[in-house]
Amino acid sequence: MVHKRFVSTLVAVMMVAALFVPFTARAQSLSGEMEIFSWWSGDEGPALEALIALYNSKYPDVEVINAAVTGGSGVNARAVLKTRMLGGDPPDTFQVHAGQELTGTWVVAERMEDLTFLFEEEGWFDTFPEGLIDLLSYEGGVYSVPVNIHRSNVMWYNPAKLAEWGIEAPATWDDFLAVCPTIQEAGVTPLVVGEAWTVNHLWESVALSVLGADGWNAFWAGELDPTGDEMQAVWNTFGSVLDCSNIAEDAASLSWQQATDRIIEGTAAFNVMGDWAAGYMVTTKGLVPGEGFGWQASPGTQGVFLMLSDSFGLPVGVANRDNVIEWLRLLGSVEGQDAFNPLKGSIPARIDADTGNADLYNAYSQSAAADWAMDTVVGSLVHGAAANERFGNDFNSVMEIFLASRDAAATTTALGVICIQSGACG
């Protein structure tokens, strides 16, 4: 007679073993290569490398090719990707911002696989926020897997230097303009900007402060005149802010990291940059949030979270499809998101992530997670959530018009034209 305890134990072991069969089978069957295309190189590389190491530990027979293209915000990478996609040579998977950057380009061109099956298998419709899934979706399909949430509208500063200069972080742009002369008298740049995309990045925070969340959304819905008084006020405010920056000096020669370095060194007072700057200051520079650097929502945007999300998709017809599917499965898992985000300065896209775990997430990340949970959320222009690629590219020309002329009326006229041509504004 077989003892009941033995039977129970045997059943339990068989059940546990059954759980591991799919993973073991996948691990044994996966081989070959997988090319991961992104713009995470240099100081942004460690977070991606942590994910690749985790993938390699699960699938050791897959050779991962890290095809990163240097350049902040993906400016250079997107140009290379466009050439490859149009030439019929897509990477196995590529980094893309959630929103119009993907759906308005390669999804509408039918170059991406629908990943609904993967979201259903992994239960992701319940673990990713509905609004984020909407950004990933087009005509009923879901086309990429988000690995994080970044915040665009953050103002960074050095607390010790502000105390030395006897100033506080400004709550509004009027407050910033009022303290600008004091900072200049100390021989310090009030606001540091860098290469062209970082100027656009600053613009969207200024625009959000002038328009508010409702006005920002109304612009993209076609309910706010791109040539009207409100938009002209955005450009006029932006011009005043730039007058207290290094835009006419050396901005064009600075990467976003070099601009951040000036905050750390105390040669500049403030910088508006996404919270990958937190990842840089913690992971590369070894600074402690709240001590080595401070932060707040960019002036006038308190209570609003200007978001973007990095994601990866599956191009149609790639040779290493099975390998990519397991990569995407890892990206969307708690394990994958916890490996990546603490190094990147971002927070997990999953709503069930343990962002309160101080062993993983530092003071900045915990504050961002709290804001994400309660703030009004709007999508970034510069980082692909709010507008399609054509508008984003043409906006560079609008910015050049403004920087050359400082004429808000002429600039908004040009803005109105690209709204019509791109179809991005409603």
N, C-alpha and C positions, 0 to 999 in steps of 0.2 A: 504494500500500500504506500502510495506516494504522500509524503507529508504536505499538508496544506501550505505551510510556510515556504517550503521549497517551490511549490507551484506558483505562489504569489511572487516570489523573488524572480523566478524564471520569466514570468509574464512581464514583470517590470523591466528586466534586462532586455527582453525582446522589444519592448516598446521604445526604450531609450535607443537601442541599436537601430531601430527603424527610422528614428528621427535623423540619424546621422548618415543613413544610406544615400539620400539625394546629394548631400554635400560631398561625401566621399566619392560618389560616382562622378560628380562634376569635376572634382579635383583631379581624379585619375584620367578623365577623358580630355581635359583641356590641355592644349599644347600649341606650339607655333608662336606667333607674335601678336602684339597689340600695340598700335601707335596711338599715343595720347597727345593731342595737339592742344596747346594752351599758350597763355602769355605769362605763366608763373615761372619766372626764372630769377636767378640771383637772390635778392632778399625775400622774394615771395616764394622761392622754391621749397623751403623746408616743409610747408604744409602739404604740398602735392607729393613730395618725396615720402612723407609719412604714410600717405594713402597707398602709394605704389609699394612700399615695404609691406604694408598689411596685405595687399593683394598678392604679392609674391609669396608671402607666408602661406597663403591658402592655395595658390596655384603656381607651384614652383617650376612647372614645365612650360610656363608661358613667358616668353621674352618680352618685357615691356619696353617700348621705345618712347622715351620722354622727348617729344618734339616741341619743346617750348621755344617761342619766338619772343625775344626781348622787346619790351616797350610797354609803358604804363597804360592801363585801361584797355589794352588789346588793340591799340591803334595800328601797330605794325602787323600783329597776328591776323587781324581781320582782312587786311589787304592780301596776305599770303593765302589765307583760307579761300578767299573769293577766287583767286586764280586756280587753286586746286579743285574747288567744287565745279567751276565752270569748265575746267579741263578734263573732268571725269576721273579725277584722282583724289577722292576724298580721303582724309585720315579715317582710321577706324572709329574714333570718337573725338569730339572737340569741345572745348570750353566755350560757352556762350551765355550771355546774360539772359535771364528769363524775361520773356515779353516779346516786344516787336522785333528785337534784334534777331530772334530766331523765327518766330511765326511769320513775320512780315517779309522774310527773305527766303530761307531754304524750305520752310514748310509749305508756303504757298506755291513754291516751285516744284513741290512733290519730290524733294530730295531727302526727306527724313522719314524714318519708320515711326508709326504710331506705337507708343509704349503703353497703351491702356492695359494690355495683358499683364505687364510687369507691375503696374500700380495695383491691379486687382490681386495678383499673386502675393504681393508683399503687404497688402492692406494699407497702402499709402494714401488712399482717398480719405482715410480716417486719421492719418498721422501728419499730413501736411495741411497747412491752412487753406481753406477754400479759395481765398483770394489769390494765393500763390499758385494753386492749381489752375485757376483761370488764366493766369499769365502764361502758363506752360501749354495751354490748350488752344486748339483751332478746329472749328467745325466738328466738335465732338471727340476729337482725338487729343491725346496728351503726348508731347513730343520731346521732353527732356526731363532729367532727374536733378532736382536742386540739392546742392551740397551745403548751402549756407544762406545766411541773410547778412548783408552789409548795410550800413547806414552811410548815406552821402553827406547829410547836413550836420557835420560835427566841426566845432572850432577847437583847435588844440593850442595849448600854451604851456609855459614853464612856470609853475607856481612860485618858485623861489625868485625868479626874475620879476614877476609881477609885483611881489612884495618889495623887492629892491627898488622898483620904479615908483612904488606907491599908487598902483592902479589895480583895478579889478577887471575881470572879463566882462565885456559889454553885453547887456541884455538885448539891445537894439542896435541897428546900424547908426542911428542918431547918436547913441552913447559912444559908439566906436569913433565916429567923426569928431565928437567933442574931445575925446582923449587923444586923438591923433597927434596934435601939436606937442603935447607933453612927451609922447613917445619919441617923436622926431628930435626934440630938444635933447634927449638922452643919447642921441646918435644911433638910434635903433630903427629898423624898418617896422612900421606899425603892422603891416599885413604882407606876408610873403606869398607870392605865386610863382609857378614854374612854367614849363612848356605849355603849348597852346591848349591842350585838353584840360589842364588844371585851371585855366582861366574860364573855360566853359563850365567846369565843375563849380567854381565859385559863383558863376552867374546863376545857376539853377537854385542855389541857396538864397541868393539875393532876390530872385524872382518869387520864390516861395514866401519870403518874408513880406514882400510888398502885396502879393496877390492873396495870400492865405491859402489854405488847403482847398477851399471851395473854388477860389479863382484859378488856382493851378489846374484843378481837374476840369473846370469850365473851359479853359483854353484848349485842352486836348479833345474836349467834346464838341468844339466848334461853337461854344456859347459865350466866348469872350473875344472881342475884336482884336486881332493881332496888331492892328494899326491904331487902336484907340488910346485914350488918355491913360488907362491903367497900365497898358504895356509900355507906353512912353515913360511913365513914372518908374517902371522897373529899370529901364536903361539909364535914366537920369541918376537914379540911386546907385546903380552899378558904376557909373562913371565917377561919382563922388568917392565911392569906396576905392576904386582903382587909383585915384589921386593920392591915396595914403598907402600905396603899395610900391613894389619894385618893378612894376610893369614896364616902365620906360628905361630901366637900367639893365638888369641881367636876367630877367624872368625867362626869356626864351632859351637860355643855356642851362636851366636847372631842371633836373628830374624831380618827381614828387618826393623822392627820398632826400635829395639835397635840400629841397625847401623845408622838409621836416627837420633836417639837421640844424637848420638855422634857429628853429624854435628851441631845440635841445641846447644849442650853444648860447642862446640869448642874444643873437644878433638880429633877430626878428621877434616880435611880440606874439603874433597870432598867425594861424594858418587854417583855412577851411579845406578839409580833405576827408575822404571816406575813412572808415575805421580800419582799413588795411594799414593805416598809419600806426594804429595801436599794436597790430601784429609786428610791424617793423620795429617799433620802439621797445617792445618786450622781447621778441625773439632774437632780433639782430643786435640791438643796442643794450639789452639787459636791464632796462629801466623798470621801475615799479610803478604801476598806475596809481595816480594820486600823490606820488612823491616826485618821481622823475619827470612826469608830465601830467597835465590836467586837461579837462575837456568839458564841453557843454554843447547843447544844441546851438547851431549857428544863429547869430543874432536875429531875433524876430521870428524864430521858427519853433519856439518851445511848444511842446505838446504835439508836434508833427514829426513823423518818422519818414524821411525820404529814402526809400528802400531800393535795393537792387539785389539780385540773387545770381550767383554763379551756378551753372548747370551744365550737364553733358547729355548729348543725344546720340542717336544711332543712324548714321547716313545709310541710305538705301544701297544695297549691293556690295557692302564691304566684305572682304574675304574672311575676316576674323570675327564674324557676328557673335558666335557663342561666347568668345572671350570678352567681348564688349558687354554683353548682357550681364555677365557676372561682375564686371567692373561697375556697371550701373547699379546692380543690386547692392554692392558694397557701399557705393556713394550714398544711397538712400537709407542705409542702416544706422542704428544708434551707434554701433561700433565705429563705422566709417566717419560719421559726423563728429564724434568725440575725438577721433584721431586728428582730424583736419582743423577744426575751428579754433581750438585753443592756440594753435600756432599762427593762424591766419589773422586773428583779430576780429573775426566774425562770430556770429552765433549760429547754432543749428537751425535748419529749416523745419525740423520736426517739432511738433507741439508737445511731444512727450519727452523731450530731452531734459536731462537733469542739469540745467544751467546754474542751479544753486549749489552745485558741488564745487566748493572752493579749491579742491585738489586739482580740478580740471580748468575751471573758468575763473579768471581774475576779476578784480573789482570793476574794470571797465566793461568786460563781457557781461557781468551780472547786471550792471546798470543798463546796458543796451537791451538785454533780454527783458528787463522790467519795462522799459519804454516801448519795446515792440509789442508787449502784451496789452498796453493801455493807451498808447498814442494813436492819433489819426494817421493812417498809413497812406502814402502817395508814392507813385512810381517815378524813378529817375529818368530824365531825358538823356543825359550824357552816357549813362550806363545801361541803355537799351530797353528799359521797361516801358517808357511812356510813348516813344515815337519810333517809326520805322527807320531803316538804315538810310534811305534817301534824305529824309529830313535831317538826321544826325550829321550826315556828310555836308549837306548844304548849309547847315547852321554855322559851320566853320567860316563860310563866306560872309554870312551875316555879321559874325563877330569881327571879321577883318574890316568890314565897312564901318562898324562902330569905332574900332580902335583907331582907324585912320581919320575919321571925321568927327567923332564924339557928337554926332547929330542923331538924336533919338528919333526924330520924325523920319529921316531917311532910312534909318535902321529898321524901324517897324514896317515901313513900306516893303523893304526887302524880306522881312519876316513873313508878311502877308503873302508874298509871292511864293515862297517855298512851302507855306501851308497849303496853297492851292495845288502846286505841282506835285507835292508828295502825298497829298490826301491824308496827312497825319493829324490835322487839327479839326477833326469832326467830319 
